[in-house]
Amino acid sequence: MFSHGAVSCTRCWNDDNSVQEAGSFRLVRDPGHWGSGNPRVLVLGMSKGNTQSNAFGREPFEAVAFKGIRDRILLLFKSVGLLPAEGLPAFERRFTAHEEEFAFASVVRCSLTAWNPKRRAFTAESPRVLPAFRAGSDGHKFVANCVQQHIAQLPSRTRLVVLLGNTDGYIKAMSAAVAAARGEAEPINSVAYRSHGVGFVHLTHPSRGNGHFDTFLRGEGKPGLKRDHAIKAIRQLG
């Protein structure tokens, strides 16, 4: 179902256009998938931001996904018991076609941004993009199409989907989208749910603008409680 490389998907596109807009949202046609085609663990951001989108087609494909924050993703994984002994050079190799265990992409495979009136530009900050994940919004068709296309049916080996972003609103919106596409999203705890044998676990976003990142890693306050719940869910899922 998955294959390392640029993804050929026409679900949201019926012409040769590479950009479309819906209300305050913009979608750029650049879907991709990195790593294993039959992963044990699938790691999904919300959508590629401008940094990744601008690198797509201009830099080597393997360098695009989560450009500039892979070190933070590895720290995040270590904090919840994933890849505890891994070094960054080995982790970088997981974004290549030779990887067998992990795969990386985004819930919205194309690049989804939203208009930021203060910056007078389309940006990918979570507070701007998150409304597209809510039913009834102008951009929800992009999210619903992508979840149906790429998450409704997962590779046979996939047992864990790691979702980067753990605000209460995002967890609620994504669990609803998974339930709509797969027919089931049974809660495990406040940051995780199960759907037909696959666990979905939300971690804090590794963006350098995320002020809760270090608190999550240290296990402090509400972010730390969410980390503890993520650890328990990952252990429960095996």
N, C-alpha and C positions, 0 to 999 in steps of 0.2 A: 504493500500500500504506500509506504514511504520510500523515498530514495534521496540520497545525498545530492544536493545540487539545486539549481533553479527549478521551481515547481511550475508545471503547465496546468493552470486552473482557469476555467472560464466561468465559474459559478456567478460572479458579480459582473461579468463583462460580456457584452454581445456585439462588440465592434473592436476596432484596432486601437481605441483610445488607451492611453496609459495613465490618465488621471480622470477622476470623477468626483463630484461634490454632492453632498446631501445636507442641506441646511448649513450648519457651521462646521461640518466634517468634510475632510478630504481623504480620498483613498488613492494611493499611488501603486501601480501594478508592478510589484517586484517580489512575488512570493518565493520563499526558499525554505530548505530543510537541511540541517547540518547533522552529520554523524550517522548513527546506525539506521538502517532501513527497517529493522525489527528490534527496537530497543526494549530493554528491560525497564528503563526509566526515560520518560519523555519530559523535557523541561520546556516550559512555555512562558514567555513574557506576554504582556498584553498585546503589543504590536511593535514592529520595528520603529524606533524613533528616527529623527532626522539624521543623526550621526550614521546609523546603519544604512538608512535609505540612500544617503549621499555617497556612501562607500560602495553600494551595490552596483556592479558593472564597471566600477572605476578601480577597485582593488581586488586582489585575489579573493575568490569566493570564500575560502576558509577563514579569511580575516574579518568578514562582515558581521556575523552574528555576535551580539553583545559586545561589540567593539568598545574597548576602553574600560569595561567593567568585569572582565572575566576573573580578575584577581578577587573581586568582591563576591562573585558568585561562588568561588571556591571556599572563601571564608564562611560564607553562608551555609554551604553544604557541610563543612566541618562542624559547624555549630549545632547541627541537628543529626550528626552521626553518619552523614553520607561522605564517602571518600575521605575518611579520617587521616590516612597516611599519604594522601596524594600531594605531589608538588605541582607548581604551576606549569612547568614544561610538559609534564605528562597530561595535565588537564587541557592544555592547548591542543594536544593531539586528538582529543576527543571530538573536536569540531571538524574532523576530516572523514573522508569516505572509508577509512580503515577502522573506524570505531565500531565496536560490536555491542556495547552495553548501554550507552547513553545517546540520546538525540536531542537536538535543540531547535526550537522554532518559536513562533508566537501564536497566541490564540487567533488573532487576525493575521494571516500569513502575509498579506500585503501590508504596506505602511499606512497606518491610520493616524491622522493628526486632526486637530481641531483649532478653530480660529481663536487666537488670543488677542483681544482688542487692545490690551496695554502694549503688547509688543508689535501689534499690527502685522502679525505673521501666523501661519499655521505651526503649532507646536505639539509636542507629544507628551507633555507633562501629564501624569496620571489624573489629576483633578479635571483636566480638560477632556481627556479621552474617555474617562470612566462613564460619563453619561451615555455614550454610545452602547454600552453594555446593558442598559436598562430598556426594557420593552416599552415601545411607544416613542422612543427618541428617533430623530432623523437618521442617525447612523446605525440604528439597531439592526437593520437589514444586513449590513456588512458583517456584524458579529454573528447573527443567527445563521447566515449562509456559511460562514467559515466553520462554526462549531458543527453544523450538520455535515459539511464536506469532510472535515479532517478529524473530528473527535467522536462523532456518532458511532463510527466503527474504528477501532484501534488495532494495531498489529497483535498477533496472537500471543506474543511474548510480553507485551506491556502490562505491568501490574501496578506501576506507580506513575502518576502524572504530577509533576511539581509545578505549581503555578506561582510565578513571581509577582507578588502583590497580595497583601493580606489585610487591607482595610475592610471594615465590616461591610461597607457597601459593595466592594468588589466580590467578596466571598458570597454575599447574598445573590448578586447578579449572575455570577458564574455558576453557582449551584443550580440556579433556575434554568440557565441556558443548557447545562449538562442534562438536567432532568427532562427538558423539552426535547433534546436531540436523542438521548439514550433511553428515555422512559423511566429513569430511576436516578436518584441522588440521595442516598440514605445517609443522614448525618452520622459521623463518627464522634466529632467534638466540634468546638467552635471554629476550627480552621481546616477541617477535613471532612470528606464525605466519600461514600463508596457507590460505585455504579457497575453492576454486573461483573463483580470480581476485580475491578480496577479501582485503586484508591487515588483520590485527588487531594493533594495537600498544599495549602497556601503558605508561602514564606514571605517575609518582608521583601520589598523590592530592593535590588542592589544598586539602584541609581545613586550617583554621588550627591544628588540633591535630597536624598531621603534622610531627614534628621533623626529618624528612629532606628537607623541601621545599627549603630554601635550599641544602642540600648538593647536591641534584639540579641546581638551577639553575646552581650554580657549577661543576658537573662534577667534584666531589671524591669520593674514596673509592668504595665500592660503589654508592651512589646515582648518582654521576657516571658510572661504568662502564655502568650501566643506561641513563642518558641517552644515552651514546655509541651504544649498541646501538639505541636507539629512533631516533636520527638516521639511522643507517645503514639501518635498515629502511624508514623513511619515504622516504629518497632512492631506495632500491632499488625501492620500489613506485611511484615516480613521482608 
